[in-house]
Amino acid sequence: MFSAIVLAAASLWGSLEAGPHAVGFTQIERYDASRPYRSARALDGKPRSGERARPIVASVWYPAVASDARPLTFGDYVDISARETRFGEQALFAFGLLQRATPEQRAQLRPLPSHAVRDAKPAPGKFPLIVYSLGSAALAHVTPEYLASHGYVVVQAPRLGASAGFPPDLGDARDLENKLLDMDFLLNVMRNDFPQADVHTLAAIGFSAGGRWALAAAMKNADVRAVVSLDSVMLFNDPAAAAWQRMPHYNLDAVRVPVLHMVRSDFARQEDPKLWEAMRYADRTYMLFDEPALDHWDFQSIGYALTLAGLRASDAPKISATFDAFNRMTLAFLDAQLKGRTFLPKDQPGVKVTRIAAQRAPVSVAEFMNALDEDGVDAAIAAYRDAWQSRGEPPVPEAVINLAGYTLLGTARTAEGVKLLALNTEAFPKSANTWDSLADAYLAAGDESKAVELAKKALLLLDGDAVTPERRAAIKASVDAKLKR
């Protein structure tokens, strides 16, 4: 057992250096009324009383004004966990590595001070927002504190089951959907209640199952500029992944921001490398921690904290080195992506680094449709041509322009629709469908002779067009209808 003198000198931060800011901590409690958490009636049919909406307790760390107030201790964070969900200290130490801590070791940890001051006055200005995927502040407070001291706002919420009574991580589609909606709700809470957070300069950090949720945030939200995975299951191809991959937002091509994946060799052996390779439009950095003594919880605050009370004493130097490395790498990576600094990780003892550069991504449907709506057709076409010239190939898929063109026709912007669909025939001149679509545009404009001319051209191209039989039949039917008319 560590002596009281040694323990008193220990720091929950290890050798990490604080940034230029003091650190504040607060909690924001809100209900998501769009999702009932408790059923309307009990089994006997009687209505339930009280609030039934899904409860979200957001833990927020932020740059603060320095003060002489007492910082939170490890024990304070443990007590806070009882407000996050219905479990307290006994439940917190009832799973995984934490079970090995004796009551005496827990008692030794409780007085250790952190750096955050509860409800401290926020520092002036706006700071990038980090969504630290769902979990407990008792298990992972050092990384958020560390980032906040270096100029970030970090928000986290506990893992809740799909509704009251469900386990916190069931892993089916309903559970995954609720986790992703919880993260979305956190952004709305921060936008409305925490003006210090720059909700348009975002990054997502995911530990364990949270790696999937962090990556999903990048798929769904164009404001997410970076993803950090801490020993996560992001690349597992297990039943939970199969449920995730069936969800409407799932699209690895939509991940177009840098991704940093730090993982132990035990998890690496369970990964599907094809998922990593498939993120072709993302700069990817893979850091393999090959020390066999490492535990999953060593990528959270709690793993290192337990060594301060004497747990796993023989492996403490390795755990400390890992704790230091993943925190420093997380900060350096976020600084590079959100603040324009340099990130050049290299191999180090026990850590191997591999990097894959992103392929040039095509213009997304959302980007092009936004350009049409906000900048107008002429500006969007000019930008298209510039990108076409620089890339050497059309920057937007044929189907995207086709959809946009019909959207313009359907909203009485016929002349603009003609321009856009004419561009598609220029970019994809051998596609029968582009000419048939342009024929529809001229028909909408009242020029039937031009529509017939273009429909006949589509018909000539159709036999040589590499489309499915079903698609060929649909285009043929569309052309025949115009010719008969």
Secondary structure, DSSP 4 states (H G I P E B T S, - for coil): ---HHHHHH--TTTTPPP-SSEEEEEEEEEEEEEEESS-SB-TTSPBPPS--EEEEEEEEEEEE---SSPPPBHHHHHHHHHHHSS--HHHHTSSGGGGG--HHHHHHHTT-B-SEEETPPBPSS-EEEEEE-S--TTTS-HHHHHHHHTT-EEEE-----SSTTS-S---SHHHHHHHHHHHHHHHHHHHHH-TTEEEEEEEEEEETTHHHHHHHHHHH-TTEEEEEEES--TTB-SHHHHHHHTSTT--GGG--S-EEEEEEHHHHTTB-HHHHHH-TTS-EEEEEE--TT--GGGGSHHHHHHHHTTTTGGGHHHHHHHHHHHHHHHHHHHHHHHH--------BTTEEEEEEPPPPPPPPHHHHHHHHHHH-HHHHHHHHHHHHHHHSS-SS-HHHHHHHHHHHHHTT-HHHHHHHHHHHHHHSTT-HHHHHHHHHHHHHTT-HHHHHHHHHHHHHHHTT----HHHHHHHHHHHHHHHH-
